[in-house]
Amino acid sequence: MWLTYLVTSLVTNFGMSLPAAGFVFAITQVTGVLGRVLLGWISDRLGSAVPVLKAVAIAAGATTVALALATPSCVLAHCLLAGIAA
């Protein structure tokens, strides 16, 4: 659900151009793929996915709130982190 409205939010709330918002969306997708691999590896090392899922749930909520409070200058950093968590 987080990624569904990302481009619209970036264009309307942050004043980005559509190509720039699409680029941020693509970066968010790439970090999502890499994040899933990393989180799967961490789950394997811990022997249980439950702690990782709890941490990801908290991180997804935090990045959602952070995006709502973000400034245009730091929105890319938030999207990078959100790609891993959301």
C-alpha positions in Angstrom: 0.0 0.0 0.0 2.9 2.3 0.8 4.2 2.3 -2.8 0.8 2.7 -4.4 0.6 6.4 -3.6 4.3 7.2 -3.6 4.6 8.9 -7.0 1.3 10.8 -6.5 2.5 12.0 -3.1 5.9 13.0 -4.4 4.4 15.0 -7.2 1.6 16.7 -5.2 3.1 17.1 -1.8 6.8 17.6 -2.6 6.5 19.3 -6.0 8.6 16.8 -7.9 8.4 16.4 -11.6 6.8 13.2 -12.8 10.1 11.8 -14.1 11.9 12.6 -10.8 9.1 11.0 -8.8 9.3 7.9 -11.1 13.1 7.7 -10.4 12.5 7.8 -6.7 9.9 5.1 -7.1 12.4 3.0 -9.0 15.0 3.4 -6.4 12.5 2.5 -3.7 11.7 -0.7 -5.6 15.4 -1.6 -6.0 16.0 -1.2 -2.3 12.9 -3.2 -1.6 14.3 -6.2 -3.5 17.7 -5.9 -1.9 16.1 -5.4 1.5 14.1 -8.6 1.2 17.2 -10.6 0.5 19.0 -9.0 3.4 16.1 -9.5 5.8 15.8 -13.1 4.7 19.5 -13.6 5.4 19.1 -12.0 8.8 16.1 -14.2 9.6 18.1 -17.3 8.7 21.0 -16.3 10.9 18.6 -15.6 13.8 16.8 -18.9 13.3 13.4 -17.2 13.5 11.6 -14.7 11.3 9.4 -13.3 14.1 11.9 -10.7 15.5 12.8 -9.6 12.0 9.1 -9.2 11.1 8.5 -7.2 14.2 11.4 -4.9 13.4 10.2 -4.5 9.9 6.7 -3.6 11.0 8.0 -0.9 13.3 10.3 0.4 10.6 7.5 0.5 8.0 5.4 2.5 10.4 8.2 4.9 11.2 9.2 5.5 7.6 5.5 6.2 6.7 5.3 8.8 9.4 8.8 10.1 8.4 7.6 10.6 4.8 4.6 12.6 6.0 7.0 14.9 7.9 9.8 14.9 5.4 11.1 17.9 3.5 11.8 17.7 -0.2 15.6 17.6 0.4 15.5 14.4 2.4 12.6 12.5 0.7 15.0 10.3 -1.3 16.7 9.1 1.9 13.3 8.3 3.4 12.3 6.3 0.3 15.6 4.3 0.4 14.9 3.2 3.9 11.2 2.7 3.3 12.0 0.4 0.3 13.7 -1.9 2.7 10.9 -1.8 5.3 7.7 -1.3 3.5 
